[in-house]
Amino acid sequence: MAFVKSGWLLRQSTILKRWKKNWFDLWSDGHLIYYDDQTRHSVEDKIHMPVDCINIRIGHECWDIQPPDGKPKDCMLQIVCRDGKTISLCAESTDDCLAWKFTLQDSRTNTTYGYGPYSGAYPPGTQVVYAANGQAYAVPYQYPYAGLYGQQPTNQVIIRERYRDSDSDLALGMLAGAATGMALGSLFWVF
């Protein structure tokens, strides 16, 4: 796998809300990893953009944070994650902020995968399915017809949420309610 974009960004810490300089690497498989420094020895955190990211905000869309001293609001960038976490970043310039935004948005939909016998990517016509744990699975696309003029292969991301079976909870609740009603009913017959 290869880097799509790398560079320094200021990141606001979650507890003390201080700005800290981190080195960010965006990989071709959609992982955004940030480190303490450019040597990449100490990983601070990582985000799998196609799975974890639900929104990317820039500039005045980042209404709940203040930029660091000497930086305009136009340099602000926020990554909103599916688990409720928001990562607040500040770029060196407005152009750098826009470059990061477009690259991050592109990584949410157009990722290249580096595993398997296909030299860095899944073959055309493959559908990528993500499980709840973030593991990617490649399955053949069911409808291979490309249309009249042909269609460029695209990555299709399907996120499967956990299925919750509420029927058993409903049956158990009804059983508990019936047992409570019978117990209280027999109690009232005594009086």
C-alpha positions, 0 to 999 in steps of 0.5 A: 500500500502507498501513501495518498497524503502525508503532512503536519496538522495541528490536532486539538486534544480531547481532554485539555483542548490544547493544540498539538502538532501531529504527523498524519498519513493517509494510506491508499486503503483509507486508513488515516493514522497520526503519530507524535512525529515524522519518524512514525514510531508512536501511533496516536490513533487511526481512523478507517475513513470508509467505515468510521467517518460520517462527515468532514467539516471545514472552516465555518462549519466547525462552529464548536471550536476556536482555531489556534492563535494566529490561524484563521477559521478557514484552516479548520477541519473536523472529522466526525466519526460514527462512534461520536468522536470528533477530531478537530484539526488545523492546517497550515493554510486554507489551501492545505485544508482544502487539499486535506478535505478533498483527499479525505473525502475521496478516501471515504469512497475511492480506496485501493486495497493492498491485499490479495493476489491482485497486485494492490487492488481488487479486480474490477467488478468486485464489491467490498463489504465491511463487517461491523469490526471493520474487516473488508471482504471482497465478493463478486458483484452480482450484476456485471452488465456495464451498460451501453458505454461501459462503466468504470469500476468503482468500489462499493462500500456496504456497512452492515450494522449489528442485527438486533433480534427484538422478538425474543425480548418482546416474548420475554417481556410478555411472559414477565408481564403475564406472570406479574399480572397473575401474581398481583391478581391472586393477591387482590383475591385475598382482600 
